[in-house]
Amino acid sequence: MKIVVCFGMAFIAATCAFVTPSGAQQWPSRPIHVIVPFAAGGSTDVAARLIGQHLSKALGQQVVIENRTGTGGMAGVDAVAKSAPDGYTIGINGSAALAIIPFMTSKMPFDWQKDLALLSVVVRVPEVLTVHPALGVNTLQELVAHARANPGKVSYGSAGTGTVTHMAAELLRIEAKINIQHVPYRGAAPAVNDLLGNHVQMIVADVPVLLPHIRAGKIKALALTSAARSSALPDVPTSAEAGYGTVLSDNWYGLVAPAGVPAEVLDRLQKAAVKTIGSDEFKRQVDSQNATPAPMTPAEYAAFVKSEQAKWGPVVAATGAKLE
């Protein structure tokens, strides 16, 4: 703790009022870095850049986006957990790093309950199962029939091992009893690029990432892996409507900081984030991406993560998926 001794009432009023043990009243005095754990161009990256613009205005400092990919989004979150707890490094996390991958490995590099400060969920996003037109299928039922007739010949891309995009396809593999091959990438954007090039034939990913390509006719949407249809794709049935009711995989992204950030700084960060996520302007922006804002308190966020773990833990066990 830094101790400052001041003499004279005028000096106290002018100087001591700006000194705290944490220096929180002087924060932020330099740019804030937001680590994004997936490649540029995906939904996580888009959400990070949107909220970064708003946080920059709210906090009066530049917000710098850093993409650090790897391990289904876990590498970037680990970088946040191990960064200096001064409020100048925060990060976006996908659902995998907190709610799925912990069930796939015994060697987690961080403990989210001890090493991270949860700020808020940012958005929740529906997912859609799509295929390349060259596959020659137009419905989910036709895809399943094709995969059964051609075991091991249909490959699907994902944003990485352990991500929701991986688990959604695994849910279909189990329920439909088909043999399809997983090809993991360092984010949804490169996986989509390979789908467009027909290097993989199928992907389940966030609607915002796939929507432009669906509308352009470059890929075909077969089913929403959500409980309800999407307003952006009103004619695309849900997986349940197509006969595969357990294939449910809405995605979400949250905002986290390293544990140990001074309480005053953490409070300012959390309030600025929640105000942004709950604003009409942010809602309009993410509505255009077919995402739903989900502002939460830290306690609500922690409870939400635990509910997601309860959902995905049994799925990981059923698929037998492991993080190599």
C-alpha angles and dihedrals in degrees: 000000000000114000120203121187115201129192125205129029094252091053091047091053094046101040117013093056088068097051122087131160090254099037086231095145089061093050127142102034097145138028120302117227121217114198114212112198097208137058122281116272099039127110093264091054093047092050091048093051092048095050090041091059091052095044090051090057094043096048099034095235138102115264115213121202118216121188112210110172135190146091097039092305094310096111093062094047090048089054089055092048091053097043125106109283094231101111094253095102122052131150150206116242129199122218092257098067094055106025110026115023093056086070093050100056141033091210107068109169092216141024108230092206093053106026103040136059109214113220106175145308107262106198142347116219133195119229131219132203111229137176137195112262091235089071087073099223127124104182138038090248090055090049091053091048091049092049091050091051092047107037114197094004099098113078126192129202126219139184087251143308110305096018122127088251088061097043094048092058090045090054089055091046091055099042096043093039094228133146110234127158125238120223111184123205136186094259140340096275097066090042090054090048090057091047089054088051091048091240086128121025103211143029137175108208145142115302093233092059096047102034098086091051092046091051090047090054093240093122134018125238111218105171144354110237089213136095092251138032120264121248087220091057104028095162095053112095124225119253088252091055088051090054102263105101099168094058096097120143118155110174131218141185130210140191120239140174131197115273113257099046107146111269094238092053093044090051092052091048094048095046092047091049095048092046089052096045091048095047123111091232093055091046091053091049096050093039086066086056091049091245130130122225113236111188113185141171116246090256092050090048092052091050090048092052090052091051090050090050089053088053100045102035094075090043092056090048091050094049094044089221115166132188106239 
